[in-house]
């Protein structure tokens, strides 16, 4: 997929303030400081489309970006450092939980994981909740340029083992580096294929 245009549309505090459109949406979420803004900028090749910050939890709003006029990239606030069990979902962000559970045009959620680290409890708890939503999702292991490839492979393998305990099937997984620009083509190709499926499904209705 070639990104011809990437424009900021709007920000919303809750799902009620989200755009009223039928554009397929692809959301990106991860714990604070996982490299989400850098990945969004890499995908769109716009250095300042999403504002990166060294301060964890900087993104507080749900940000919408219209891509190629026919789909939307959604930048969701990081889920912080609180527990994410269903009964405690307000601890990480009730607005985000509502968005993921109820947004009808939400097509896919990319959950970002820091490849430098062994499986983190907060990531596993979020994914345990994510499984219950029924929303399609995949994992993106970020910052792969920061450590050796062998450590990345080891951490990814450990993560696969950890999530296998509660995931009915292994999700699609990507590795990425905003510095080396790895993962961009694979993720965009995945989105392109998903868009084609959405279009085909709409025609079949």
Secondary structure by P-SEA (a helix, b strand, c coil): ccccbbbbcccccccccccccccbbbbbbbccccaaaaaaaaaacccccbbbbccccccccbbbbbccccbbbbbbcccccccccccccccccaaaaaaaaccccccbbbbbbcccccccaaaaaaaaaaaaacccbbbbbcccccccaaaaaaaaaaaaaaaccccccccbbbbbbcccccaaaaaaaaaaaaaaaaaaaaaac
